[in-house]
Amino acid sequence: MFEFFPGFDPATFEWNWTWWTTVAWGGRVLGIAFIPTVLLQRGTRPMAALAWILTLLAMPFIGAALWWIIGRNHMRRRKRRRSRAQARISRSFHDLARGSDSEATVAADSPLSPLSAVSPARNLVLHDEHGIFPPIRDNLARPLPSSAVAFDAFEAAIRSAKDHIHFEFFIWREDATGQRFRDLLAERARAGVEVRILYDAIGSSSIRKRFIKPLLDAGASAAPFLPVRLLERRLRVNFRNHRKLLIIDGEVGFTGGVNIADDYLEWFDMAVELRGPIVYQLQEVFAEDWHFATGEDLAEERYFSGLSEHAPPAIEADDDADLKAPDGLQRDDATEHNEGSRATSTIARVVASGPDDTLDTIHKMFFLAITSATERLYLITPYFVPDSAIMAALQTASMRGVDVRIIVPQQSDVPITQHAGRSYWEGLLEVGVRIFEYRDRVLHAKLIVHDRDHVFMGSANMDIRSFRLNFEANCVLESHPLNRQMCRLFLETQSRSTEIELDAHRARPYRTRLLEGFARLLSPLL
């Protein structure tokens, strides 16, 4: 039983001091010692702060251990030196952004103008301290609507590399797919190409030295991101690098949800291939992560040498009639999951965030996208655990008449996250949001189709972990033809999904609702 004064007998007003009393008071002092850090780091979230304080007082040793391991929301990491070479890069980038303001910068009447106002092009060293890049024109974007298509595109790009390969993934496994890319990267390193590989220490925990050794022997560089060291002053196991980036020679870049593992060949996932100035924004994100992990500064003009060059003309997608609902969708109109999509020209920007970003930039980007939608908002996400702000934004968007649809997996690789997500459905279904469960296989894709001109693709999920705890990178793409391509893909995915009905959802068993309620309590950690 919890005692406020361990060892004190209120009946006799005497102390009964034992070894257990010493332990109990030691725990009490330990718990109280952590309270100031809780107030400083959770002061803006009173209920979360109160929950941590109660845990520290009731179970001080367990509470202190949990706070040390998973309690913090933000971290600091050293920034790169702003060398003269990087300053020149910054000027080139600034000139490019300024010279294309009329076409690249989102117009004042654009739905995304609030996000544009957050990050003016002035004083940027490729991006500002919150990871918000300026919008840039003259890019090509080619959606890769399946992992198989993405892997083939990754491999073709790696084989074509002449100068450098920057390879950064959350999950990289020692399976057939992992070995396929390891051997290919080693081959390019032996051919004289600079190869840098960054993988998350937890997401890629199966990686062993013997697996990496052929790469190192070939001359490649490889490093884990945030390895767990139990003796460090502040354990950072909760902060993970969830980004998926591949940059080849500064000419072609890839991002999305696809990791390097066999599982992804069986799942529904997607990525996007990018060419043009947007690649240098991806390059900058990699450079920051690489510097943090290794201390090597990549602020050299060779990695940004084509910054002022423009992308070649794009092949535009057909601008046909308005898309119909899935039941009227013709087979020839659907984007096949096993075929690559066509490249289109697009205005693009990267928005990167992580626990070193106090603004939670990805969260703000999603919030602005939802609140600025005027016609339609189509979301595909494998993990749907919104916070109160995103929940309110989705509800009010639907109440304003926006066609809001969300596709989530029917079978998930993280069941507890799926249960937590379902606990939010009733509040969305009540206001007209349409929710679908994709039934074919595990869904891991991340996509937002916003009105008629914008598409959001990248690594971030619609959950609290992506909003506040993970390092993420997303692209905001402005292109009507690309928007139509991804709208087709969404509708085709919807046709393979089961729509959730409000009455049926309300009728689910009591034990199911209890499980969902419990999982929701853990949502800040999911």
Secondary structure, DSSP 8 states (H G I E B T S, - for coil): ---SSTTEETTTTEE---HHHHHHHHHHHHHHHHHHHHHHHHTT-HHHHHHHHHHHHHSHHHHHHHIIIII-S----------HHHHHHHHHHHHHHHHTHHHHS--TTSTTHHHHHHS-STT-SSS-TTSB---EEEEEEEEE-SHHHHHHHHHHHHHH-SSEEEEEES-B-SSHHHHHHHHHHHHHHHTT-EEEEEEETTTTTT--HHHHHHHHHTT-EEEEES---TTSSS--TT-EE---EEEETTTEEEEES--BSTHHHHSB--EEEEESTHHHHHHHHHHHHHHHHH------GGGGTTTT------------S----GGG--GGGS--TTS----EEEEEEEEEE-TT-TT-HHHHHHHHHHHH-SSEEEEE-S-EE--HHHHHHHHHHHHTT-EEEEEEESS-SSHHHHHHHHTTHHHHHTTT-EEEEE-SS-B---EEEETTTEEEEES--EEHIIIIIEEEEEEEEE-HHHHHHHHHHHHHHHTTEEE--HHHHHTS-HHHHHHHHHHHHTGGG-
